[in-house]
Amino acid sequence: MLKHLLVLIELAPEGLARVEAAGFKAHVALSAQDKVLSIKALGPCIHAVLTNGSTGIAAAHIAALPKLEIICSLGAGYEKIDLDAALARNIVVTNGPGTNDASVADHAMALLMSVVRGIPKADAAVRLGQWAKLRQPRPMISGKKLGILGLGNIGMQIAQRGMHGFGMTVGYHSRRPRENTTFLYFETPIALAQWADFVIIATPGGAGTLHLVDSAVLHALGPDGFLVNIARGSVVDTAALAQALVQAKIAGAALDVVDGEPDVPAELVRLDNLVLTPHIAGRSPEAVAATVQLVIDNLNAHFGGQPVLTPVSLER
């Protein structure tokens, strides 16, 4: 029997085609209004939902899908999926750990180099015929102290790039020290920021990391420090970051994610010591293909009566 899949996130046409070729009828609902209308019209026949961590799915929407059996999160995050509601219905939840780690780590280093070396500003100046305007010295990347907030799989890949590619000394803060690593462990984000030249955020999202980077952390990073966020916008206190950039309390920042995206606060858009990209760190062709394939594999396993490959634990 054809299984109906409600898709709540943007998926490239080739990705949708692969999902449908695997035997699933995809119904795309990206806006809040489309979501409401789709659930009202199709709710009784939806068997699966495809979402991601920053979009998620709320308890009320889960309740309106009586045949829902599985929720798949595209990518590693799942912080806005109501796990309690899923558990109450015995709905399986999956995510995509490891599918885009290398892509995200690559982008983190690209953002770091862009903001530290002032590449976007220099490019804009040259295009305006202002060759000499931005030829003042910019800091090096090599040999500096790299602080990583969250040493999971992505954090480890960033650390390896920093250490082996740029000869950096690497320090990190996580909930607990990670075994089998020689990187320096710091008990708090403030202590990490005080030590580091650059801090890259690679934590999960959710309530446990909400505004983990606040005014105190930014003050500790200092006027020569740079911040990069490829995790979730909620990890950074946006107002505190804007103030720190305006007042030169830190040297610069680069964000692939912002709180409340895709809406970007006006106070950020105006800043010339900030580099912004639209949540594309994990969107290399290789990573996208891998994440979509894992969704298909999880859906096939579940509806084939087999354990899913990457289940999210629903026990709280």
ChimeraX attribute file (.defattr): number of C-alpha atoms within 10 A of each C-alpha:
attribute: neighborCount
match mode: 1-to-1
recipient: residues
	/A:1	5
	/A:2	9
	/A:3	15
	/A:4	21
	/A:5	25
	/A:6	26
	/A:7	21
	/A:8	21
	/A:9	19
	/A:10	14
	/A:11	17
	/A:12	9
	/A:13	9
	/A:14	11
	/A:15	16
	/A:16	19
	/A:17	14
	/A:18	15
	/A:19	19
	/A:20	17
	/A:21	11
	/A:22	14
	/A:23	15
	/A:24	22
	/A:25	20
	/A:26	19
	/A:27	19
	/A:28	18
	/A:29	18
	/A:30	16
	/A:31	11
	/A:32	10
	/A:33	10
	/A:34	13
	/A:35	18
	/A:36	15
	/A:37	13
	/A:38	16
	/A:39	20
	/A:40	13
	/A:41	10
	/A:42	16
	/A:43	21
	/A:44	13
	/A:45	16
	/A:46	23
	/A:47	21
	/A:48	25
	/A:49	26
	/A:50	25
	/A:51	25
	/A:52	25
	/A:53	21
	/A:54	22
	/A:55	17
	/A:56	21
	/A:57	24
	/A:58	14
	/A:59	13
	/A:60	10
	/A:61	16
	/A:62	22
	/A:63	14
	/A:64	16
	/A:65	19
	/A:66	14
	/A:67	16
	/A:68	24
	/A:69	20
	/A:70	23
	/A:71	30
	/A:72	29
	/A:73	30
	/A:74	26
	/A:75	25
	/A:76	20
	/A:77	24
	/A:78	27
	/A:79	20
	/A:80	18
	/A:81	23
	/A:82	18
	/A:83	24
	/A:84	14
	/A:85	18
	/A:86	22
	/A:87	15
	/A:88	9
	/A:89	14
	/A:90	13
	/A:91	19
	/A:92	22
	/A:93	25
	/A:94	26
	/A:95	26
	/A:96	26
	/A:97	17
	/A:98	14
	/A:99	22
	/A:100	24
	/A:101	23
	/A:102	19
	/A:103	20
	/A:104	26
	/A:105	24
	/A:106	17
	/A:107	21
	/A:108	27
	/A:109	17
	/A:110	13
	/A:111	26
	/A:112	24
	/A:113	16
	/A:114	18
	/A:115	26
	/A:116	23
	/A:117	16
	/A:118	20
	/A:119	16
	/A:120	15
	/A:121	17
	/A:122	18
	/A:123	13
	/A:124	13
	/A:125	16
	/A:126	13
	/A:127	9
	/A:128	9
	/A:129	9
	/A:130	13
	/A:131	13
	/A:132	10
	/A:133	11
	/A:134	16
	/A:135	10
	/A:136	6
	/A:137	8
	/A:138	12
	/A:139	12
	/A:140	11
	/A:141	19
	/A:142	14
	/A:143	13
	/A:144	18
	/A:145	19
	/A:146	27
	/A:147	33
	/A:148	29
	/A:149	27
	/A:150	21
	/A:151	25
	/A:152	16
	/A:153	15
	/A:154	26
	/A:155	25
	/A:156	19
	/A:157	18
	/A:158	25
	/A:159	25
	/A:160	16
	/A:161	17
	/A:162	22
	/A:163	19
	/A:164	10
	/A:165	11
	/A:166	14
	/A:167	16
	/A:168	19
	/A:169	18
	/A:170	21
	/A:171	22
	/A:172	29
	/A:173	24
	/A:174	19
	/A:175	12
	/A:176	11
	/A:177	15
	/A:178	14
	/A:179	7
	/A:180	6
	/A:181	9
	/A:182	9
	/A:183	18
	/A:184	13
	/A:185	20
	/A:186	20
	/A:187	13
	/A:188	15
	/A:189	24
	/A:190	21
	/A:191	16
	/A:192	25
	/A:193	30
	/A:194	17
	/A:195	18
	/A:196	25
	/A:197	19
	/A:198	25
	/A:199	27
	/A:200	28
	/A:201	27
	/A:202	26
	/A:203	25
	/A:204	21
	/A:205	20
	/A:206	17
	/A:207	12
	/A:208	11
	/A:209	14
	/A:210	16
	/A:211	18
	/A:212	20
	/A:213	22
	/A:214	19
	/A:215	20
	/A:216	13
	/A:217	20
	/A:218	27
	/A:219	18
	/A:220	19
	/A:221	27
	/A:222	19
	/A:223	17
	/A:224	15
	/A:225	23
	/A:226	26
	/A:227	26
	/A:228	25
	/A:229	24
	/A:230	25
	/A:231	27
	/A:232	27
	/A:233	22
	/A:234	22
	/A:235	25
	/A:236	24
	/A:237	18
	/A:238	20
	/A:239	13
	/A:240	18
	/A:241	24
	/A:242	21
	/A:243	16
	/A:244	21
	/A:245	21
	/A:246	18
	/A:247	11
	/A:248	15
	/A:249	20
	/A:250	22
	/A:251	21
	/A:252	26
	/A:253	28
	/A:254	24
	/A:255	24
	/A:256	22
	/A:257	25
	/A:258	25
	/A:259	17
	/A:260	12
	/A:261	14
	/A:262	10
	/A:263	8
	/A:264	14
	/A:265	15
	/A:266	9
	/A:267	13
	/A:268	20
	/A:269	12
	/A:270	11
	/A:271	14
	/A:272	15
	/A:273	20
	/A:274	23
	/A:275	23
	/A:276	19
	/A:277	14
	/A:278	12
	/A:279	18
	/A:280	13
	/A:281	23
	/A:282	22
	/A:283	15
	/A:284	16
	/A:285	10
	/A:286	13
	/A:287	20
	/A:288	20
	/A:289	16
	/A:290	18
	/A:291	24
	/A:292	21
	/A:293	19
	/A:294	24
	/A:295	24
	/A:296	20
	/A:297	15
	/A:298	26
	/A:299	28
	/A:300	17
	/A:301	14
	/A:302	16
	/A:303	15
	/A:304	10
	/A:305	8
	/A:306	11
	/A:307	14
	/A:308	21
	/A:309	16
	/A:310	17
	/A:311	14
	/A:312	18
	/A:313	11
	/A:314	16
	/A:315	7
	/A:316	6
